[in-house]
Amino acid sequence: MTSLSRRSGSGLTLSEFISHIPDELDVDAVGIWHLVPIAEGDFGLSGADLISFLRRAIIALIARWSGACSASARQ
């Protein structure tokens, strides 16, 4: 898997796409059922590359969530 693979349609690299996944939390839930079809269809990922993508996406979501929790705890 290369972080420079581009998403069909938007042209975002894989790394750029992953960095934008948490932005969706402001609008709607984000789940594996959303991410797998994008990874397979738009980036052509499968097997270990798909698992690596999902791992990175989940880490990005947790990082955003943990930052929000830390901010609310400080208030």
PDB file of N, H, CA, C and O in Angstrom:
ATOM      1  N   MET A   1       0.859  -1.184   0.000  1.00  0.00           N
ATOM      2  CA  MET A   1       0.000   0.000   0.000  1.00  0.00           C
ATOM      3  C   MET A   1       0.891   1.228   0.000  1.00  0.00           C
ATOM      4  O   MET A   1       1.893   1.289   0.712  1.00  0.00           O
ATOM      5  N   THR A   2       0.522   2.172  -0.784  1.00  0.00           N
ATOM      6  H   THR A   2      -0.292   2.123  -1.363  1.00  0.00           H
ATOM      7  CA  THR A   2       1.250   3.431  -0.810  1.00  0.00           C
ATOM      8  C   THR A   2       0.328   4.560  -0.389  1.00  0.00           C
ATOM      9  O   THR A   2      -0.830   4.617  -0.800  1.00  0.00           O
ATOM     10  N   SER A   3       0.846   5.446   0.424  1.00  0.00           N
ATOM     11  H   SER A   3       1.787   5.399   0.758  1.00  0.00           H
ATOM     12  CA  SER A   3       0.057   6.586   0.885  1.00  0.00           C
ATOM     13  C   SER A   3      -0.207   7.581  -0.234  1.00  0.00           C
ATOM     14  O   SER A   3      -0.977   8.526  -0.064  1.00  0.00           O
ATOM     15  N   LEU A   4       0.432   7.368  -1.379  1.00  0.00           N
ATOM     16  H   LEU A   4       1.057   6.600  -1.518  1.00  0.00           H
ATOM     17  CA  LEU A   4       0.267   8.291  -2.492  1.00  0.00           C
ATOM     18  C   LEU A   4      -0.779   7.812  -3.501  1.00  0.00           C
ATOM     19  O   LEU A   4      -1.034   8.489  -4.497  1.00  0.00           O
ATOM     20  N   SER A   5      -1.390   6.638  -3.244  1.00  0.00           N
ATOM     21  H   SER A   5      -1.183   6.088  -2.435  1.00  0.00           H
ATOM     22  CA  SER A   5      -2.487   6.198  -4.106  1.00  0.00           C
ATOM     23  C   SER A   5      -3.564   7.262  -4.060  1.00  0.00           C
ATOM     24  O   SER A   5      -3.815   7.852  -3.009  1.00  0.00           O
ATOM     25  N   ARG A   6      -4.204   7.511  -5.196  1.00  0.00           N
ATOM     26  H   ARG A   6      -4.000   7.032  -6.049  1.00  0.00           H
ATOM     27  CA  ARG A   6      -5.222   8.571  -5.262  1.00  0.00           C
ATOM     28  C   ARG A   6      -6.611   7.970  -5.383  1.00  0.00           C
ATOM     29  O   ARG A   6      -6.823   6.976  -6.078  1.00  0.00           O
ATOM     30  N   ARG A   7      -7.561   8.605  -4.682  1.00  0.00           N
ATOM     31  H   ARG A   7      -7.388   9.412  -4.118  1.00  0.00           H
ATOM     32  CA  ARG A   7      -8.949   8.165  -4.717  1.00  0.00           C
ATOM     33  C   ARG A   7      -9.572   8.580  -6.048  1.00  0.00           C
ATOM     34  O   ARG A   7      -9.448   9.724  -6.484  1.00  0.00           O
ATOM     35  N   SER A   8     -10.229   7.638  -6.666  1.00  0.00           N
ATOM     36  H   SER A   8     -10.329   6.708  -6.311  1.00  0.00           H
ATOM     37  CA  SER A   8     -10.907   7.977  -7.915  1.00  0.00           C
ATOM     38  C   SER A   8     -12.000   8.994  -7.615  1.00  0.00           C
ATOM     39  O   SER A   8     -12.715   8.862  -6.622  1.00  0.00           O
ATOM     40  N   GLY A   9     -12.129   9.973  -8.439  1.00  0.00           N
ATOM     41  H   GLY A   9     -11.547  10.080  -9.246  1.00  0.00           H
ATOM     42  CA  GLY A   9     -13.141  11.020  -8.245  1.00  0.00           C
ATOM     43  C   GLY A   9     -12.566  12.262  -7.603  1.00  0.00           C
ATOM     44  O   GLY A   9     -12.483  13.309  -8.245  1.00  0.00           O
ATOM     45  N   SER A  10     -12.162  12.163  -6.332  1.00  0.00           N
ATOM     46  H   SER A  10     -12.229  11.313  -5.810  1.00  0.00           H
ATOM     47  CA  SER A  10     -11.691  13.356  -5.606  1.00  0.00           C
ATOM     48  C   SER A  10     -10.217  13.635  -5.832  1.00  0.00           C
ATOM     49  O   SER A  10      -9.787  14.784  -5.733  1.00  0.00           O
ATOM     50  N   GLY A  11      -9.439  12.614  -6.130  1.00  0.00           N
ATOM     51  H   GLY A  11      -9.788  11.681  -6.210  1.00  0.00           H
ATOM     52  CA  GLY A  11      -8.005  12.792  -6.322  1.00  0.00           C
ATOM     53  C   GLY A  11      -7.210  12.874  -5.037  1.00  0.00           C
ATOM     54  O   GLY A  11      -6.000  13.096  -5.075  1.00  0.00           O
ATOM     55  N   LEU A  12      -7.873  12.698  -3.882  1.00  0.00           N
ATOM     56  H   LEU A  12      -8.856  12.517  -3.851  1.00  0.00           H
ATOM     57  CA  LEU A  12      -7.153  12.730  -2.608  1.00  0.00           C
ATOM     58  C   LEU A  12      -6.216  11.529  -2.519  1.00  0.00           C
ATOM     59  O   LEU A  12      -6.552  10.434  -2.970  1.00  0.00           O
ATOM     60  N   THR A  13      -5.041  11.744  -1.934  1.00  0.00           N
ATOM     61  H   THR A  13      -4.768  12.634  -1.568  1.00  0.00           H
ATOM     62  CA  THR A  13      -4.167  10.611  -1.666  1.00  0.00           C
ATOM     63  C   THR A  13      -4.770   9.822  -0.511  1.00  0.00           C
ATOM     64  O   THR A  13      -5.658  10.309   0.188  1.00  0.00           O
ATOM     65  N   LEU A  14      -4.288   8.617  -0.318  1.00  0.00           N
ATOM     66  H   LEU A  14      -3.566   8.221  -0.886  1.00  0.00           H
ATOM     67  CA  LEU A  14      -4.771   7.773   0.772  1.00  0.00           C
ATOM     68  C   LEU A  14      -4.566   8.460   2.112  1.00  0.00           C
ATOM     69  O   LEU A  14      -5.464   8.458   2.954  1.00  0.00           O
ATOM     70  N   SER A  15      -3.400   9.045   2.317  1.00  0.00           N
ATOM     71  H   SER A  15      -2.670   9.047   1.633  1.00  0.00           H
ATOM     72  CA  SER A  15      -3.120   9.742   3.581  1.00  0.00           C
ATOM     73  C   SER A  15      -4.034  10.945   3.776  1.00  0.00           C
ATOM     74  O   SER A  15      -4.511  11.193   4.883  1.00  0.00           O
ATOM     75  N   GLU A  16      -4.278  11.690   2.705  1.00  0.00           N
ATOM     76  H   GLU A  16      -3.891  11.489   1.806  1.00  0.00           H
ATOM     77  CA  GLU A  16      -5.189  12.841   2.796  1.00  0.00           C
ATOM     78  C   GLU A  16      -6.600  12.382   3.141  1.00  0.00           C
ATOM     79  O   GLU A  16      -7.271  12.985   3.979  1.00  0.00           O
ATOM     80  N   PHE A  17      -7.043  11.315   2.492  1.00  0.00           N
ATOM     81  H   PHE A  17      -6.498  10.826   1.811  1.00  0.00           H
ATOM     82  CA  PHE A  17      -8.380  10.796   2.760  1.00  0.00           C
ATOM     83  C   PHE A  17      -8.508  10.381   4.223  1.00  0.00           C
ATOM     84  O   PHE A  17      -9.489  10.723   4.884  1.00  0.00           O
ATOM     85  N   ILE A  18      -7.529   9.651   4.722  1.00  0.00           N
ATOM     86  H   ILE A  18      -6.732   9.374   4.185  1.00  0.00           H
ATOM     87  CA  ILE A  18      -7.560   9.205   6.117  1.00  0.00           C
ATOM     88  C   ILE A  18      -7.601  10.400   7.065  1.00  0.00           C
ATOM     89  O   ILE A  18      -8.306  10.365   8.074  1.00  0.00           O
ATOM     90  N   SER A  19      -6.860  11.447   6.755  1.00  0.00           N
ATOM     91  H   SER A  19      -6.287  11.475   5.935  1.00  0.00           H
ATOM     92  CA  SER A  19      -6.849  12.620   7.646  1.00  0.00           C
ATOM     93  C   SER A  19      -8.201  13.329   7.671  1.00  0.00           C
ATOM     94  O   SER A  19      -8.508  14.038   8.629  1.00  0.00           O
ATOM     95  N   HIS A  20      -9.016  13.144   6.619  1.00  0.00           N
ATOM     96  H   HIS A  20      -8.766  12.568   5.841  1.00  0.00           H
ATOM     97  CA  HIS A  20     -10.337  13.784   6.552  1.00  0.00           C
ATOM     98  C   HIS A  20     -11.458  12.924   7.133  1.00  0.00           C
ATOM     99  O   HIS A  20     -12.559  13.426   7.363  1.00  0.00           O
ATOM    100  N   ILE A  21     -11.203  11.656   7.369  1.00  0.00           N
ATOM    101  H   ILE A  21     -10.309  11.249   7.182  1.00  0.00           H
ATOM    102  CA  ILE A  21     -12.247  10.771   7.895  1.00  0.00           C
ATOM    103  C   ILE A  21     -12.865  11.315   9.188  1.00  0.00           C
ATOM    104  O   ILE A  21     -14.091  11.322   9.298  1.00  0.00           O
ATOM    105  N   PRO A  22     -12.085  11.766  10.165  1.00  0.00           N
ATOM    106  CA  PRO A  22     -12.697  12.273  11.401  1.00  0.00           C
ATOM    107  C   PRO A  22     -13.577  13.504  11.193  1.00  0.00           C
ATOM    108  O   PRO A  22     -14.450  13.776  12.018  1.00  0.00           O
ATOM    109  N   ASP A  23     -13.368  14.251  10.112  1.00  0.00           N
ATOM    110  H   ASP A  23     -12.659  14.030   9.442  1.00  0.00           H
ATOM    111  CA  ASP A  23     -14.209  15.424   9.839  1.00  0.00           C
ATOM    112  C   ASP A  23     -15.670  15.034   9.645  1.00  0.00           C
ATOM    113  O   ASP A  23     -16.570  15.832   9.908  1.00  0.00           O
ATOM    114  N   GLU A  24     -15.903  13.822   9.191  1.00  0.00           N
ATOM    115  H   GLU A  24     -15.172  13.173   8.978  1.00  0.00           H
ATOM    116  CA  GLU A  24     -17.266  13.338   8.970  1.00  0.00           C
ATOM    117  C   GLU A  24     -18.031  13.210  10.294  1.00  0.00           C
ATOM    118  O   GLU A  24     -19.262  13.226  10.300  1.00  0.00           O
ATOM    119  N   LEU A  25     -17.311  13.084  11.406  1.00  0.00           N
ATOM    120  H   LEU A  25     -16.312  13.072  11.401  1.00  0.00           H
ATOM    121  CA  LEU A  25     -17.963  12.929  12.708  1.00  0.00           C
ATOM    122  C   LEU A  25     -18.835  14.128  13.071  1.00  0.00           C
ATOM    123  O   LEU A  25     -19.775  14.003  13.856  1.00  0.00           O
ATOM    124  N   ASP A  26     -18.521  15.284  12.500  1.00  0.00           N
ATOM    125  H   ASP A  26     -17.758  15.385  11.863  1.00  0.00           H
ATOM    126  CA  ASP A  26     -19.342  16.465  12.766  1.00  0.00           C
ATOM    127  C   ASP A  26     -20.719  16.352  12.107  1.00  0.00           C
ATOM    128  O   ASP A  26     -21.653  17.057  12.489  1.00  0.00           O
ATOM    129  N   VAL A  27     -20.840  15.467  11.119  1.00  0.00           N
ATOM    130  H   VAL A  27     -20.081  14.894  10.809  1.00  0.00           H
ATOM    131  CA  VAL A  27     -22.065  15.341  10.327  1.00  0.00           C
ATOM    132  C   VAL A  27     -22.792  14.029  10.614  1.00  0.00           C
ATOM    133  O   VAL A  27     -24.017  14.009  10.735  1.00  0.00           O
ATOM    134  N   ASP A  28     -22.043  12.941  10.721  1.00  0.00           N
ATOM    135  H   ASP A  28     -21.048  12.958  10.623  1.00  0.00           H
ATOM    136  CA  ASP A  28     -22.655  11.623  10.800  1.00  0.00           C
ATOM    137  C   ASP A  28     -21.669  10.645  11.438  1.00  0.00           C
ATOM    138  O   ASP A  28     -20.498  10.959  11.654  1.00  0.00           O
ATOM    139  N   ALA A  29     -22.180   9.457  11.730  1.00  0.00           N
ATOM    140  H   ALA A  29     -23.131   9.202  11.555  1.00  0.00           H
ATOM    141  CA  ALA A  29     -21.323   8.396  12.258  1.00  0.00           C
ATOM    142  C   ALA A  29     -20.394   7.894  11.149  1.00  0.00           C
ATOM    143  O   ALA A  29     -20.704   7.994   9.962  1.00  0.00           O
ATOM    144  N   VAL A  30     -19.264   7.358  11.562  1.00  0.00           N
ATOM    145  H   VAL A  30     -19.012   7.276  12.526  1.00  0.00           H
ATOM    146  CA  VAL A  30     -18.322   6.754  10.622  1.00  0.00           C
ATOM    147  C   VAL A  30     -18.134   5.318  11.068  1.00  0.00           C
ATOM    148  O   VAL A  30     -17.843   5.058  12.235  1.00  0.00           O
ATOM    149  N   GLY A  31     -18.299   4.396  10.152  1.00  0.00           N
ATOM    150  H   GLY A  31     -18.536   4.607   9.204  1.00  0.00           H
ATOM    151  CA  GLY A  31     -18.150   2.990  10.504  1.00  0.00           C
ATOM    152  C   GLY A  31     -17.357   2.227   9.467  1.00  0.00           C
ATOM    153  O   GLY A  31     -17.114   2.695   8.355  1.00  0.00           O
ATOM    154  N   ILE A  32     -16.965   1.035   9.873  1.00  0.00           N
ATOM    155  H   ILE A  32     -17.162   0.655  10.776  1.00  0.00           H
ATOM    156  CA  ILE A  32     -16.214   0.163   8.976  1.00  0.00           C
ATOM    157  C   ILE A  32     -17.013  -0.077   7.693  1.00  0.00           C
ATOM    158  O   ILE A  32     -16.443  -0.163   6.606  1.00  0.00           O
ATOM    159  N   TRP A  33     -18.339  -0.184   7.830  1.00  0.00           N
ATOM    160  H   TRP A  33     -18.802  -0.115   8.713  1.00  0.00           H
ATOM    161  CA  TRP A  33     -19.181  -0.440   6.654  1.00  0.00           C
ATOM    162  C   TRP A  33     -19.121   0.703   5.640  1.00  0.00           C
ATOM    163  O   TRP A  33     -19.478   0.513   4.477  1.00  0.00           O
ATOM    164  N   HIS A  34     -18.676   1.884   6.066  1.00  0.00           N
ATOM    165  H   HIS A  34     -18.386   2.039   7.011  1.00  0.00           H
ATOM    166  CA  HIS A  34     -18.463   2.989   5.129  1.00  0.00           C
ATOM    167  C   HIS A  34     -17.067   2.914   4.497  1.00  0.00           C
ATOM    168  O   HIS A  34     -16.877   3.211   3.318  1.00  0.00           O
ATOM    169  N   LEU A  35     -16.117   2.513   5.313  1.00  0.00           N
ATOM    170  H   LEU A  35     -16.271   2.272   6.271  1.00  0.00           H
ATOM    171  CA  LEU A  35     -14.717   2.592   4.906  1.00  0.00           C
ATOM    172  C   LEU A  35     -14.277   1.467   3.976  1.00  0.00           C
ATOM    173  O   LEU A  35     -13.494   1.697   3.054  1.00  0.00           O
ATOM    174  N   VAL A  36     -14.771   0.254   4.210  1.00  0.00           N
ATOM    175  H   VAL A  36     -15.406   0.067   4.959  1.00  0.00           H
ATOM    176  CA  VAL A  36     -14.328  -0.884   3.398  1.00  0.00           C
ATOM    177  C   VAL A  36     -14.670  -0.695   1.916  1.00  0.00           C
ATOM    178  O   VAL A  36     -13.793  -0.884   1.073  1.00  0.00           O
ATOM    179  N   PRO A  37     -15.915  -0.328   1.564  1.00  0.00           N
ATOM    180  CA  PRO A  37     -16.204  -0.148   0.136  1.00  0.00           C
ATOM    181  C   PRO A  37     -15.365   0.949  -0.534  1.00  0.00           C
ATOM    182  O   PRO A  37     -15.003   0.831  -1.705  1.00  0.00           O
ATOM    183  N   ILE A  38     -15.064   2.010   0.210  1.00  0.00           N
ATOM    184  H   ILE A  38     -15.358   2.106   1.161  1.00  0.00           H
ATOM    185  CA  ILE A  38     -14.223   3.077  -0.345  1.00  0.00           C
ATOM    186  C   ILE A  38     -12.807   2.560  -0.562  1.00  0.00           C
ATOM    187  O   ILE A  38     -12.208   2.791  -1.612  1.00  0.00           O
ATOM    188  N   ALA A  39     -12.274   1.858   0.442  1.00  0.00           N
ATOM    189  H   ALA A  39     -12.760   1.671   1.295  1.00  0.00           H
ATOM    190  CA  ALA A  39     -10.910   1.331   0.337  1.00  0.00           C
ATOM    191  C   ALA A  39     -10.795   0.347  -0.825  1.00  0.00           C
ATOM    192  O   ALA A  39      -9.826   0.381  -1.584  1.00  0.00           O
ATOM    193  N   GLU A  40     -11.784  -0.523  -0.956  1.00  0.00           N
ATOM    194  H   GLU A  40     -12.571  -0.550  -0.340  1.00  0.00           H
ATOM    195  CA  GLU A  40     -11.737  -1.526  -2.026  1.00  0.00           C
ATOM    196  C   GLU A  40     -12.026  -0.911  -3.395  1.00  0.00           C
ATOM    197  O   GLU A  40     -11.299  -1.159  -4.357  1.00  0.00           O
ATOM    198  N   GLY A  41     -13.083  -0.114  -3.477  1.00  0.00           N
ATOM    199  H   GLY A  41     -13.674   0.088  -2.696  1.00  0.00           H
ATOM    200  CA  GLY A  41     -13.517   0.402  -4.767  1.00  0.00           C
ATOM    201  C   GLY A  41     -12.727   1.590  -5.277  1.00  0.00           C
ATOM    202  O   GLY A  41     -12.356   1.639  -6.449  1.00  0.00           O
ATOM    203  N   ASP A  42     -12.470   2.552  -4.396  1.00  0.00           N
ATOM    204  H   ASP A  42     -12.772   2.513  -3.444  1.00  0.00           H
ATOM    205  CA  ASP A  42     -11.821   3.792  -4.840  1.00  0.00           C
ATOM    206  C   ASP A  42     -10.297   3.727  -4.807  1.00  0.00           C
ATOM    207  O   ASP A  42      -9.624   4.380  -5.604  1.00  0.00           O
ATOM    208  N   PHE A  43      -9.755   2.931  -3.874  1.00  0.00           N
ATOM    209  H   PHE A  43     -10.302   2.400  -3.227  1.00  0.00           H
ATOM    210  CA  PHE A  43      -8.297   2.837  -3.769  1.00  0.00           C
ATOM    211  C   PHE A  43      -7.759   1.485  -4.231  1.00  0.00           C
ATOM    212  O   PHE A  43      -6.547   1.320  -4.366  1.00  0.00           O
ATOM    213  N   GLY A  44      -8.646   0.513  -4.476  1.00  0.00           N
ATOM    214  H   GLY A  44      -9.631   0.647  -4.367  1.00  0.00           H
ATOM    215  CA  GLY A  44      -8.212  -0.799  -4.949  1.00  0.00           C
ATOM    216  C   GLY A  44      -7.479  -1.622  -3.908  1.00  0.00           C
ATOM    217  O   GLY A  44      -6.635  -2.446  -4.257  1.00  0.00           O
ATOM    218  N   LEU A  45      -7.787  -1.413  -2.630  1.00  0.00           N
ATOM    219  H   LEU A  45      -8.474  -0.743  -2.346  1.00  0.00           H
ATOM    220  CA  LEU A  45      -7.086  -2.122  -1.570  1.00  0.00           C
ATOM    221  C   LEU A  45      -7.744  -3.470  -1.275  1.00  0.00           C
ATOM    222  O   LEU A  45      -8.949  -3.643  -1.459  1.00  0.00           O
ATOM    223  N   SER A  46      -6.935  -4.413  -0.818  1.00  0.00           N
ATOM    224  H   SER A  46      -5.956  -4.272  -0.669  1.00  0.00           H
ATOM    225  CA  SER A  46      -7.429  -5.713  -0.380  1.00  0.00           C
ATOM    226  C   SER A  46      -6.386  -6.322   0.546  1.00  0.00           C
ATOM    227  O   SER A  46      -5.256  -5.840   0.627  1.00  0.00           O
ATOM    228  N   GLY A  47      -6.768  -7.373   1.236  1.00  0.00           N
ATOM    229  H   GLY A  47      -7.686  -7.764   1.171  1.00  0.00           H
ATOM    230  CA  GLY A  47      -5.839  -8.110   2.082  1.00  0.00           C
ATOM    231  C   GLY A  47      -5.171  -7.246   3.134  1.00  0.00           C
ATOM    232  O   GLY A  47      -5.832  -6.472   3.827  1.00  0.00           O
ATOM    233  N   ALA A  48      -3.861  -7.382   3.252  1.00  0.00           N
ATOM    234  H   ALA A  48      -3.324  -8.010   2.689  1.00  0.00           H
ATOM    235  CA  ALA A  48      -3.088  -6.667   4.266  1.00  0.00           C
ATOM    236  C   ALA A  48      -3.165  -5.151   4.077  1.00  0.00           C
ATOM    237  O   ALA A  48      -3.144  -4.400   5.053  1.00  0.00           O
ATOM    238  N   ASP A  49      -3.252  -4.706   2.836  1.00  0.00           N
ATOM    239  H   ASP A  49      -3.268  -5.316   2.043  1.00  0.00           H
ATOM    240  CA  ASP A  49      -3.357  -3.265   2.576  1.00  0.00           C
ATOM    241  C   ASP A  49      -4.687  -2.712   3.094  1.00  0.00           C
ATOM    242  O   ASP A  49      -4.733  -1.609   3.639  1.00  0.00           O
ATOM    243  N   LEU A  50      -5.752  -3.470   2.924  1.00  0.00           N
ATOM    244  H   LEU A  50      -5.714  -4.366   2.482  1.00  0.00           H
ATOM    245  CA  LEU A  50      -7.055  -3.062   3.433  1.00  0.00           C
ATOM    246  C   LEU A  50      -7.033  -2.992   4.955  1.00  0.00           C
ATOM    247  O   LEU A  50      -7.548  -2.040   5.542  1.00  0.00           O
ATOM    248  N   ILE A  51      -6.446  -3.982   5.587  1.00  0.00           N
ATOM    249  H   ILE A  51      -6.028  -4.755   5.110  1.00  0.00           H
ATOM    250  CA  ILE A  51      -6.343  -3.996   7.047  1.00  0.00           C
ATOM    251  C   ILE A  51      -5.519  -2.815   7.536  1.00  0.00           C
ATOM    252  O   ILE A  51      -5.881  -2.177   8.525  1.00  0.00           O
ATOM    253  N   SER A  52      -4.424  -2.517   6.862  1.00  0.00           N
ATOM    254  H   SER A  52      -4.130  -3.035   6.058  1.00  0.00           H
ATOM    255  CA  SER A  52      -3.592  -1.377   7.247  1.00  0.00           C
ATOM    256  C   SER A  52      -4.365  -0.063   7.118  1.00  0.00           C
ATOM    257  O   SER A  52      -4.277   0.802   7.990  1.00  0.00           O
ATOM    258  N   PHE A  53      -5.122   0.083   6.027  1.00  0.00           N
ATOM    259  H   PHE A  53      -5.193  -0.619   5.319  1.00  0.00           H
ATOM    260  CA  PHE A  53      -5.955   1.274   5.844  1.00  0.00           C
ATOM    261  C   PHE A  53      -6.946   1.419   6.985  1.00  0.00           C
ATOM    262  O   PHE A  53      -7.073   2.496   7.567  1.00  0.00           O
ATOM    263  N   LEU A  54      -7.658   0.325   7.313  1.00  0.00           N
ATOM    264  H   LEU A  54      -7.555  -0.550   6.840  1.00  0.00           H
ATOM    265  CA  LEU A  54      -8.652   0.377   8.386  1.00  0.00           C
ATOM    266  C   LEU A  54      -8.010   0.717   9.723  1.00  0.00           C
ATOM    267  O   LEU A  54      -8.570   1.482  10.508  1.00  0.00           O
ATOM    268  N   ARG A  55      -6.845   0.154   9.980  1.00  0.00           N
ATOM    269  H   ARG A  55      -6.391  -0.467   9.342  1.00  0.00           H
ATOM    270  CA  ARG A  55      -6.125   0.456  11.221  1.00  0.00           C
ATOM    271  C   ARG A  55      -5.809   1.947  11.298  1.00  0.00           C
ATOM    272  O   ARG A  55      -6.020   2.577  12.334  1.00  0.00           O
ATOM    273  N   ARG A  56      -5.305   2.509  10.208  1.00  0.00           N
ATOM    274  H   ARG A  56      -5.133   1.997   9.366  1.00  0.00           H
ATOM    275  CA  ARG A  56      -4.962   3.934  10.197  1.00  0.00           C
ATOM    276  C   ARG A  56      -6.204   4.810  10.335  1.00  0.00           C
ATOM    277  O   ARG A  56      -6.166   5.844  11.000  1.00  0.00           O
ATOM    278  N   ALA A  57      -7.307   4.394   9.704  1.00  0.00           N
ATOM    279  H   ALA A  57      -7.338   3.553   9.163  1.00  0.00           H
ATOM    280  CA  ALA A  57      -8.553   5.153   9.800  1.00  0.00           C
ATOM    281  C   ALA A  57      -9.089   5.134  11.231  1.00  0.00           C
ATOM    282  O   ALA A  57      -9.530   6.163  11.743  1.00  0.00           O
ATOM    283  N   ILE A  58      -9.053   3.979  11.869  1.00  0.00           N
ATOM    284  H   ILE A  58      -8.695   3.143  11.454  1.00  0.00           H
ATOM    285  CA  ILE A  58      -9.540   3.866  13.256  1.00  0.00           C
ATOM    286  C   ILE A  58      -8.666   4.674  14.195  1.00  0.00           C
ATOM    287  O   ILE A  58      -9.178   5.314  15.114  1.00  0.00           O
ATOM    288  N   ILE A  59      -7.376   4.659  13.986  1.00  0.00           N
ATOM    289  H   ILE A  59      -6.961   4.140  13.240  1.00  0.00           H
ATOM    290  CA  ILE A  59      -6.470   5.464  14.815  1.00  0.00           C
ATOM    291  C   ILE A  59      -6.796   6.947  14.657  1.00  0.00           C
ATOM    292  O   ILE A  59      -6.798   7.684  15.643  1.00  0.00           O
ATOM    293  N   ALA A  60      -7.072   7.391  13.435  1.00  0.00           N
ATOM    294  H   ALA A  60      -7.070   6.792  12.635  1.00  0.00           H
ATOM    295  CA  ALA A  60      -7.432   8.798  13.198  1.00  0.00           C
ATOM    296  C   ALA A  60      -8.726   9.154  13.921  1.00  0.00           C
ATOM    297  O   ALA A  60      -8.835  10.234  14.502  1.00  0.00           O
ATOM    298  N   LEU A  61      -9.706   8.254  13.889  1.00  0.00           N
ATOM    299  H   LEU A  61      -9.618   7.377  13.417  1.00  0.00           H
ATOM    300  CA  LEU A  61     -10.974   8.496  14.579  1.00  0.00           C
ATOM    301  C   LEU A  61     -10.787   8.553  16.092  1.00  0.00           C
ATOM    302  O   LEU A  61     -11.345   9.428  16.754  1.00  0.00           O
ATOM    303  N   ILE A  62     -10.013   7.632  16.634  1.00  0.00           N
ATOM    304  H   ILE A  62      -9.560   6.921  16.096  1.00  0.00           H
ATOM    305  CA  ILE A  62      -9.761   7.621  18.083  1.00  0.00           C
ATOM    306  C   ILE A  62      -9.003   8.866  18.498  1.00  0.00           C
ATOM    307  O   ILE A  62      -9.289   9.446  19.545  1.00  0.00           O
ATOM    308  N   ALA A  63      -8.046   9.281  17.694  1.00  0.00           N
ATOM    309  H   ALA A  63      -7.814   8.809  16.843  1.00  0.00           H
ATOM    310  CA  ALA A  63      -7.279  10.489  18.023  1.00  0.00           C
ATOM    311  C   ALA A  63      -8.196  11.704  18.099  1.00  0.00           C
ATOM    312  O   ALA A  63      -8.061  12.529  19.004  1.00  0.00           O
ATOM    313  N   ARG A  64      -9.128  11.820  17.155  1.00  0.00           N
ATOM    314  H   ARG A  64      -9.238  11.151  16.420  1.00  0.00           H
ATOM    315  CA  ARG A  64     -10.071  12.939  17.173  1.00  0.00           C
ATOM    316  C   ARG A  64     -10.973  12.849  18.412  1.00  0.00           C
ATOM    317  O   ARG A  64     -11.199  13.845  19.099  1.00  0.00           O
ATOM    318  N   TRP A  65     -11.481  11.649  18.683  1.00  0.00           N
ATOM    319  H   TRP A  65     -11.297  10.840  18.125  1.00  0.00           H
ATOM    320  CA  TRP A  65     -12.372  11.424  19.817  1.00  0.00           C
ATOM    321  C   TRP A  65     -11.656  11.723  21.129  1.00  0.00           C
ATOM    322  O   TRP A  65     -12.220  12.375  22.007  1.00  0.00           O
ATOM    323  N   SER A  66     -10.421  11.253  21.270  1.00  0.00           N
ATOM    324  H   SER A  66      -9.963  10.723  20.557  1.00  0.00           H
ATOM    325  CA  SER A  66      -9.700  11.469  22.520  1.00  0.00           C
ATOM    326  C   SER A  66      -9.387  12.943  22.717  1.00  0.00           C
ATOM    327  O   SER A  66      -9.366  13.424  23.850  1.00  0.00           O
ATOM    328  N   GLY A  67      -9.145  13.664  21.633  1.00  0.00           N
ATOM    329  H   GLY A  67      -9.162  13.273  20.713  1.00  0.00           H
ATOM    330  CA  GLY A  67      -8.927  15.107  21.732  1.00  0.00           C
ATOM    331  C   GLY A  67     -10.180  15.826  22.181  1.00  0.00           C
ATOM    332  O   GLY A  67     -10.114  16.760  22.980  1.00  0.00           O
ATOM    333  N   ALA A  68     -11.330  15.393  21.670  1.00  0.00           N
ATOM    334  H   ALA A  68     -11.385  14.634  21.021  1.00  0.00           H
ATOM    335  CA  ALA A  68     -12.606  15.998  22.071  1.00  0.00           C
ATOM    336  C   ALA A  68     -12.908  15.698  23.527  1.00  0.00           C
ATOM    337  O   ALA A  68     -13.426  16.553  24.246  1.00  0.00           O
ATOM    338  N   CYS A  69     -12.588  14.492  23.966  1.00  0.00           N
ATOM    339  H   CYS A  69     -12.167  13.797  23.382  1.00  0.00           H
ATOM    340  CA  CYS A  69     -12.821  14.136  25.368  1.00  0.00           C
ATOM    341  C   CYS A  69     -11.923  14.938  26.289  1.00  0.00           C
ATOM    342  O   CYS A  69     -12.357  15.380  27.353  1.00  0.00           O
ATOM    343  N   SER A  70     -10.688  15.127  25.892  1.00  0.00           N
ATOM    344  H   SER A  70     -10.336  14.768  25.028  1.00  0.00           H
ATOM    345  CA  SER A  70      -9.754  15.916  26.702  1.00  0.00           C
ATOM    346  C   SER A  70     -10.204  17.349  26.803  1.00  0.00           C
ATOM    347  O   SER A  70     -10.108  17.957  27.869  1.00  0.00           O
ATOM    348  N   ALA A  71     -10.697  17.903  25.703  1.00  0.00           N
ATOM    349  H   ALA A  71     -10.775  17.409  24.837  1.00  0.00           H
ATOM    350  CA  ALA A  71     -11.159  19.289  25.703  1.00  0.00           C
ATOM    351  C   ALA A  71     -12.378  19.459  26.599  1.00  0.00           C
ATOM    352  O   ALA A  71     -12.462  20.446  27.330  1.00  0.00           O
ATOM    353  N   SER A  72     -13.319  18.529  26.565  1.00  0.00           N
ATOM    354  H   SER A  72     -13.250  17.727  25.971  1.00  0.00           H
ATOM    355  CA  SER A  72     -14.517  18.647  27.395  1.00  0.00           C
ATOM    356  C   SER A  72     -14.173  18.439  28.860  1.00  0.00           C
ATOM    357  O   SER A  72     -14.832  19.007  29.732  1.00  0.00           O
ATOM    358  N   ALA A  73     -13.158  17.640  29.150  1.00  0.00           N
ATOM    359  H   ALA A  73     -12.622  17.179  28.442  1.00  0.00           H
ATOM    360  CA  ALA A  73     -12.759  17.421  30.542  1.00  0.00           C
ATOM    361  C   ALA A  73     -12.121  18.685  31.138  1.00  0.00           C
ATOM    362  O   ALA A  73     -12.183  18.898  32.348  1.00  0.00           O
ATOM    363  N   ARG A  74     -11.517  19.509  30.300  1.00  0.00           N
ATOM    364  H   ARG A  74     -11.466  19.335  29.316  1.00  0.00           H
ATOM    365  CA  ARG A  74     -10.878  20.724  30.792  1.00  0.00           C
ATOM    366  C   ARG A  74     -11.890  21.820  31.079  1.00  0.00           C
ATOM    367  O   ARG A  74     -11.561  22.787  31.767  1.00  0.00           O
ATOM    368  N   GLN A  75     -13.111  21.699  30.572  1.00  0.00           N
ATOM    369  H   GLN A  75     -13.378  20.914  30.014  1.00  0.00           H
ATOM    370  CA  GLN A  75     -14.106  22.763  30.743  1.00  0.00           C
ATOM    371  C   GLN A  75     -14.755  22.695  32.097  1.00  0.00           C
ATOM    372  O   GLN A  75     -15.617  23.516  32.410  1.00  0.00           O
TER     373      GLN A  75
END
